[in-house]
Every structure is written in C-alpha cells, then in structure tokens.
Amino acid sequence: MARNAKNTRMCSGCMARRDKHEFVCIYNSADGVKIGSPCDKTSGRSAYICKNKECMEKAIKRKWIPRSLRSELPPCFYDSLREYFKTF
C-alpha cells in the first residue's frame, strides 16, 4: 500500500494502486519515450507498470501506454520494453 496519496500511482496493466517506487516508469522526454525508474522522470506525461511481465503484456494489449502518454509509439518501442522486462 502507498505511504501517501502524493506518491500513489496506478499500474497501466492491472490497475493496482501502489507507491510509485514499486513501478517501472515510461515517460516522454525531449529525446523521446524513455523507460526507467520513477526517480528519473523530470516532468511530463508518464505511464507506470508493475515490475512483472503479465502487467506489461496487459498494458500493451489494452493500449494503455500510448493512451497514458497521449502519443503514438513506434512498434520497436514495444520490443525494447519487452527486453527491459526480461531483467525482472
């Protein structure tokens, strides 16, 4: 459970609410869409996903990531996202 409402985020896959540090963050930056920890994000739109492959696949299937970011994503982004999630 989250410590307070300020740090609470919702997973784009399973829709569970947790502390933002328990998620992988996908965010828009000046260089394009980045994947990292919530601490890396400076400002702008972002999507949060639990650190498991099932939530990632649900978020991709339901198209919640581009909806949260309010931008289209290239197909190669999903390949890099799957590679990133192999570390968990």
C-alpha positions as CSV (number, residue, x, y, z in Angstrom):
1,M,0.0,0.0,0.0
2,A,1.2,3.5,-0.7
3,R,2.6,5.7,2.0
4,N,0.5,8.8,1.0
5,A,-1.6,9.9,-1.9
6,K,1.1,12.1,-3.4
7,N,3.3,9.1,-4.2
8,T,0.4,6.8,-5.3
9,R,0.3,5.7,-8.9
10,M,-1.8,3.2,-10.8
11,C,-0.4,0.3,-13.0
12,S,-1.4,0.5,-16.6
13,G,-1.7,-3.3,-16.8
14,C,-3.5,-4.5,-13.7
15,M,-4.9,-1.1,-12.4
16,A,-3.5,-1.7,-8.9
17,R,-2.5,1.4,-6.9
18,R,0.9,1.4,-5.2
19,D,3.7,3.6,-4.2
20,K,5.4,5.0,-7.4
21,H,8.7,3.5,-6.5
22,E,7.3,0.0,-6.9
23,F,6.7,0.6,-10.7
24,V,8.7,0.9,-13.9
25,C,8.0,4.3,-15.3
26,I,7.6,5.1,-19.1
27,Y,7.8,8.8,-19.8
28,N,8.1,11.3,-22.5
29,S,11.3,13.4,-22.6
30,A,12.8,15.8,-25.0
31,D,14.8,12.8,-26.5
32,G,11.6,10.7,-27.0
33,V,10.0,8.0,-24.9
34,K,12.2,6.6,-22.1
35,I,12.0,3.6,-19.7
36,G,13.3,3.9,-16.2
37,S,12.7,4.3,-12.6
38,P,10.2,6.8,-11.3
39,C,13.1,8.9,-9.9
40,D,14.5,9.5,-13.4
41,K,11.4,11.4,-14.6
42,T,11.7,15.2,-14.5
43,S,8.2,16.3,-15.8
44,G,5.6,15.5,-18.4
45,R,3.3,12.6,-19.2
46,S,4.1,9.1,-17.9
47,A,2.8,5.6,-17.5
48,Y,3.5,3.2,-14.7
49,I,3.7,-0.6,-14.9
50,C,4.2,-3.2,-12.2
51,K,7.6,-5.0,-12.3
52,N,6.1,-8.2,-13.9
53,K,5.7,-9.4,-17.4
54,E,2.0,-10.1,-17.1
55,C,1.2,-6.4,-16.3
56,M,3.4,-5.3,-19.2
57,E,1.6,-7.5,-21.7
58,K,-1.8,-6.4,-20.5
59,A,-0.8,-2.8,-20.8
60,I,0.4,-3.4,-24.4
61,K,-2.6,-5.4,-25.4
62,R,-5.1,-2.8,-24.0
63,K,-3.0,0.1,-25.5
64,W,-2.9,1.9,-22.2
65,I,0.7,3.1,-22.6
66,P,0.1,5.4,-25.6
67,R,-3.2,6.5,-24.1
68,S,-1.4,7.5,-20.8
69,L,1.4,9.2,-22.7
70,R,-1.0,10.8,-25.2
71,S,1.3,10.0,-28.1
72,E,1.7,7.2,-30.6
73,L,4.6,4.8,-30.0
74,P,6.6,3.1,-32.7
75,P,6.4,-0.8,-32.8
76,C,10.1,-1.0,-32.0
77,F,9.4,0.6,-28.6
78,Y,7.5,-2.5,-27.5
79,D,10.4,-4.7,-28.4
80,S,12.7,-2.6,-26.2
81,L,10.1,-2.7,-23.4
82,R,10.0,-6.5,-23.5
83,E,13.8,-6.6,-23.4
84,Y,13.8,-4.3,-20.4
85,F,11.3,-6.5,-18.5
86,K,13.4,-9.6,-19.0
87,T,15.6,-8.3,-16.2
88,F,12.7,-8.8,-13.6
